[in-house]
Amino acid sequence: MKIFSFGFALCLFPFGLSGQWERCGYTHLLKQLKEKGQHMAIEQIQEEAYSFAKQNGPQKSAPLYQIPVVVHIVHMSPEENLPDSLIHQQIQVLNADFRRLNADTNLTRSEFLPVAADAGIEFFLATQDPQGNPTNGITRTAGQPSGLFPIFDPFSDNVKKTALGGKDPWPTSRYLNVWVCNLLSGFGVLGYAYPPAGTPPNWPADSAPADSTVQGVVIHYPVFGPNNPNATGPLTAVNRGRTLTHEVGHFLGLRHIWGDGGCAEDDGLNDTPPSDSDAGQLCDFSKNTCPPVSGPDLPDQIENYMDYAADSCMNMFSQEQVAAMHYILENYRKPLYESGLQMGLPNQTAVKISLSPNPSAGRFTLHRSGWASGPISTFLTDALGRRVTELKYINASSNFVWDIPTLSNGLHWCYISNGNHHLALPILIQR
Ligand SMILES: [Zn+2]
């Protein structure tokens, strides 16, 4: 520590002293933007999304959002150069958490079951690079952070810049960029993400971060992926890959459920009870810090991904959080899922999946094998892509029968996903 100048050491304090760490740099990032006067548009967008979410709740007709991801591994030592297998497992965790297909949904307490929600958002490693060439959605760069202190830090965002020894993003409007690097070196933050920004009309031009190339998520390498062998000591509390779930929540506009303040500060949503503090990497189910705004006095919702409980106790998003994320996707991050629609569908011959009879009067069988022989989810849309059924989760490897006599005549699409692969097959309804 003594090699640092006093001024630089001051910068370190917000993120904890050496040996300590904080789950996420979001609060401090916003504080930093506030000091630069670049927070107003972010807050405006969040307010818009939250008031929509509170008024409308989750939209039954929402599509399944499928978002292409590029993971940039920026390594300075062999253990930081994480293998493809761990990256694939991390994407599976992310999908399970966002689709409420995680194995520990049974740990959600009964008082929160009515509001625990499938976010209807999936992620897949990009299959096309920005030039349209095939890719595995992973880049690898030998990081060489420049400057007096050769470290990656949230202040300069240097991991996101090739010129500063990191890796330039792929177009941030069309890909969720995730940088994985050694972030800890003195900063003690495990991840950070920028919430959506875009200057609404009549707002000062500099009221949001001007640099769209910083949009995305940064994760400290030992907590990327489940059971990462580098997650030792206190990091074993956060070794199930849920730091990324939390940060992607921020990327899609969510705030911490305790509102980063006392009982008077709120996250802006009704179905996450007020709380005055984070869960501190613990699993304290007796934690109940604030009186209710109205209704029954519910405990702090420590199982929410947007708190800081240990990974083993996080297992849900709430309905209003889902509605807010959908609002953000529709209004501020739309090219993300539009580009997802243009790529990522697997080779159908490898999937061996079919619908019959086709045309059908509303009763037809989904025959499956290949990747679809494991757990899958499926739903139907009309020809315009509007969802017309609830999501169905199918765990057995058997075929599945759709039987919906009320489906209207005409072309429909049957969407099928196992979390990593996605497929849409046409089905014609004719009576
Ligand atoms: Zn956070």
Residues whose N, C-alpha, C, O or C-beta is under 5 A from the ligand:
A	BS01	ZN	C24 Y26
